[in-house]
Amino acid sequence: TTQAINVDSEPQQADCTLTRDGADLGTVKTPGPVTVKRHASTIHVTCRKDGHEDARVVMNSRYETASSGRMRSA
């Protein structure tokens, strides 16, 4: 009923927040795992790190893995 999602970014040590339908599922400093309940809705991941633009990824619930986003320097 739950699933661990490993979150990583480049550069690492970014704060990444996972949300589903507007609800906060958890925040992790990359690289690291977040355990979430399985659900049919997509998960939105937003990563932030000082000096870089925010990176966003949408994870479709039909796929077990998602491509990661790279952060750009601000």
N, C-alpha and C positions, 0 to 999 in steps of 0.2 A: 504493500500500500504506500510505501515511501520509496524515494529514489535519491541517491547521492549524485549531485552535479558538481564536477570539478571545474572550477573557474580559474582562468589564467588570463594574463594580459601582457602586452609588451608596450611599455616597460612594466615590470612586475611591481608589487607593493602598491597597487591601485586599490581603492575601496570600491567594490562592486556590489550593487544592490539588485536583488531579484524581486520582481513584482508580477502578480497575476491578477487580472481584472481589477487593477488599482490597489490591490492589497499587498503589503510588504511581506515577502517570504523569508527574507534574511539578507544580511550583509556580510561580506567576507573580504579580507585583504588577500590579494592574489600573491602566489597561487594558493588555492585552498578549496575545500569542499563545502557545499551547502546541502543539507538534507531537506527535501520538500515532499509533500504528499502528491501522489500521482493524480492527475486531473487532465481532462480533455482540452482545457484552455491553454493558449500559448503563454510562455514566460518571457518577460522583457528583462534584459540585463543592461544596467547602466553602470559604467566604470568611470571613476573620477580620480585624477591625480594632479596635484598642484603643478602648474607649468605646462599642462597638456590639455587639449580639447577633450571633452567627454566622448566616450565610445559607447555605442549602443548596439545590442544584438537581440534579435527576436528568435526565440527557440520554439519551433513548432512541436507540439506534443506528439506528433506522429513519428518523429525521428529521435533516436537515442543520443545522437551527437549533433552539435551545431558548430558552425564555423566561428572562429573568434575574431574580434575586431581589434585593430591596432589603434593606439592613441597617437595623435599628432601633437607636436609641440605647439603651444599657443603663441 
